[in-house]
Amino acid sequence: MREVELQQRGLIRHLGVSNATAEQVSEAQAIAPIVSVQNMYNLAYRHDDELIDRLAAENVAYVPFFPLGGFSPLQSEALSAVATRLNATAISVALAWLLQRSPNILLIAGTSSVRHLRENVVGAGLSLSGEDVAEPEKISGQA
């Protein structure tokens, strides 16, 4: 692993992995300390639930890519219902859900407009109740 050599020479401070399975993360951790994992994860695509929990216990950051669904933005009646109840947008609720999912989740929510930026900021400030968290979880494609 060339990156480990670069880290040992002081050219790289921290190592992270991306698009890795739980087994690959474990393999990487056996070689060198890993500070972050970046994988696809959102309300509808939650294949890394166990990995996120394991990484949280190990104080390793998890950075979800496509947190809002990527090229197919998240849409569902459940998500819209929570957004309406909270006087927010579905995007804001989806971001809030991720932030409340686990303390090791770090969001890099892209924005292409001032409107998107506002939705991101609202999402960071929303506090979801247990019902607000549970309702949109029904949209998971994992059922």
C-alpha positions as a Python dict, from the first residue, in 0.01 Angstrom:
ca = {
    (1, 'M'): (0, 0, 0),
    (2, 'R'): (188, 302, -132),
    (3, 'E'): (-16, 543, 79),
    (4, 'V'): (115, 382, 400),
    (5, 'E'): (471, 447, 283),
    (6, 'L'): (381, 810, 213),
    (7, 'Q'): (227, 836, 559),
    (8, 'Q'): (536, 688, 720),
    (9, 'R'): (746, 951, 539),
    (10, 'G'): (521, 1225, 678),
    (11, 'L'): (372, 1319, 341),
    (12, 'I'): (21, 1201, 431),
    (13, 'R'): (-126, 1257, 776),
    (14, 'H'): (-436, 1035, 767),
    (15, 'L'): (-567, 750, 553),
    (16, 'G'): (-923, 680, 447),
    (17, 'V'): (-1088, 434, 213),
    (18, 'S'): (-1371, 476, -32),
    (19, 'N'): (-1624, 240, -184),
    (20, 'A'): (-1506, -40, 42),
    (21, 'T'): (-1683, -341, 188),
    (22, 'A'): (-1668, -412, 561),
    (23, 'E'): (-1411, -683, 488),
    (24, 'Q'): (-1195, -443, 286),
    (25, 'V'): (-1212, -187, 567),
    (26, 'S'): (-1092, -454, 812),
    (27, 'E'): (-811, -549, 576),
    (28, 'A'): (-704, -186, 542),
    (29, 'Q'): (-716, -141, 921),
    (30, 'A'): (-482, -439, 960),
    (31, 'I'): (-227, -251, 747),
    (32, 'A'): (-260, 101, 892),
    (33, 'P'): (-500, 314, 1098),
    (34, 'I'): (-797, 435, 891),
    (35, 'V'): (-969, 759, 994),
    (36, 'S'): (-1258, 758, 746),
    (37, 'V'): (-1468, 546, 514),
    (38, 'Q'): (-1659, 700, 225),
    (39, 'N'): (-1933, 482, 75),
    (40, 'M'): (-2271, 528, -84),
    (41, 'Y'): (-2534, 564, 187),
    (42, 'N'): (-2870, 739, 222),
    (43, 'L'): (-3225, 672, 341),
    (44, 'A'): (-3299, 442, 48),
    (45, 'Y'): (-2958, 271, 32),
    (46, 'R'): (-2853, 154, 378),
    (47, 'H'): (-2633, -146, 309),
    (48, 'D'): (-2364, -11, 545),
    (49, 'D'): (-2576, 8, 862),
    (50, 'E'): (-2363, -249, 1048),
    (51, 'L'): (-2039, -97, 919),
    (52, 'I'): (-2142, 252, 1033),
    (53, 'D'): (-2216, 120, 1381),
    (54, 'R'): (-1884, -66, 1398),
    (55, 'L'): (-1691, 239, 1279),
    (56, 'A'): (-1870, 461, 1532),
    (57, 'A'): (-1752, 230, 1811),
    (58, 'E'): (-1398, 260, 1669),
    (59, 'N'): (-1418, 642, 1635),
    (60, 'V'): (-1379, 622, 1258),
    (61, 'A'): (-1566, 877, 1046),
    (62, 'Y'): (-1818, 764, 786),
    (63, 'V'): (-1874, 999, 491),
    (64, 'P'): (-2176, 900, 282),
    (65, 'F'): (-2165, 984, -85),
    (66, 'F'): (-2494, 1042, -268),
    (67, 'P'): (-2653, 1131, 70),
    (68, 'L'): (-2959, 1260, -116),
    (69, 'G'): (-2982, 977, -367),
    (70, 'G'): (-2735, 1095, -631),
    (71, 'F'): (-2872, 1110, -981),
    (72, 'S'): (-3211, 983, -856),
    (73, 'P'): (-3300, 1220, -571),
    (74, 'L'): (-3482, 1067, -276),
    (75, 'Q'): (-3858, 1095, -303),
    (76, 'S'): (-4126, 925, -99),
    (77, 'E'): (-4457, 997, 66),
    (78, 'A'): (-4308, 921, 407),
    (79, 'L'): (-4024, 1167, 359),
    (80, 'S'): (-4263, 1432, 227),
    (81, 'A'): (-4499, 1378, 522),
    (82, 'V'): (-4223, 1440, 774),
    (83, 'A'): (-4105, 1744, 579),
    (84, 'T'): (-4457, 1889, 575),
    (85, 'R'): (-4498, 1829, 949),
    (86, 'L'): (-4169, 2008, 1018),
    (87, 'N'): (-4228, 2286, 765),
    (88, 'A'): (-3910, 2180, 585),
    (89, 'T'): (-3814, 2021, 254),
    (90, 'A'): (-3759, 1651, 194),
    (91, 'I'): (-3390, 1725, 131),
    (92, 'S'): (-3357, 1897, 470),
    (93, 'V'): (-3522, 1601, 643),
    (94, 'A'): (-3301, 1347, 460),
    (95, 'L'): (-2989, 1536, 569),
    (96, 'A'): (-3116, 1566, 928),
    (97, 'W'): (-3187, 1191, 930),
    (98, 'L'): (-2828, 1119, 829),
    (99, 'L'): (-2685, 1353, 1090),
    (100, 'Q'): (-2897, 1188, 1361),
    (101, 'R'): (-2824, 836, 1234),
    (102, 'S'): (-2481, 817, 1396),
    (103, 'P'): (-2231, 1058, 1553),
    (104, 'N'): (-1954, 944, 1316),
    (105, 'I'): (-2143, 1045, 1000),
    (106, 'L'): (-1986, 1348, 835),
    (107, 'L'): (-2186, 1505, 555),
    (108, 'I'): (-2048, 1675, 249),
    (109, 'A'): (-2373, 1789, 95),
    (110, 'G'): (-2309, 1942, -243),
    (111, 'T'): (-2498, 2246, -351),
    (112, 'S'): (-2566, 2395, -690),
    (113, 'S'): (-2778, 2689, -583),
    (114, 'V'): (-2860, 2920, -294),
    (115, 'R'): (-3185, 2723, -248),
    (116, 'H'): (-2987, 2400, -202),
    (117, 'L'): (-2756, 2573, 42),
    (118, 'R'): (-3053, 2687, 248),
    (119, 'E'): (-3199, 2333, 251),
    (120, 'N'): (-2861, 2200, 369),
    (121, 'V'): (-2842, 2454, 650),
    (122, 'V'): (-3201, 2380, 759),
    (123, 'G'): (-3123, 2007, 757),
    (124, 'A'): (-2822, 2060, 982),
    (125, 'G'): (-3045, 2237, 1234),
    (126, 'L'): (-3347, 2006, 1231),
    (127, 'S'): (-3407, 1789, 1533),
    (128, 'L'): (-3610, 1483, 1439),
    (129, 'S'): (-3834, 1299, 1685),
    (130, 'G'): (-3836, 921, 1703),
    (131, 'E'): (-4141, 919, 1473),
    (132, 'D'): (-3972, 1159, 1232),
    (133, 'V'): (-3670, 927, 1213),
    (134, 'A'): (-3870, 605, 1179),
    (135, 'E'): (-4118, 718, 915),
    (136, 'P'): (-3873, 789, 631),
    (137, 'E'): (-3677, 473, 712),
    (138, 'K'): (-3962, 287, 540),
    (139, 'I'): (-3827, 398, 202),
    (140, 'S'): (-3518, 181, 232),
    (141, 'G'): (-3463, -39, -71),
    (142, 'Q'): (-3330, -311, 158),
    (143, 'A'): (-3659, -454, 281),
}
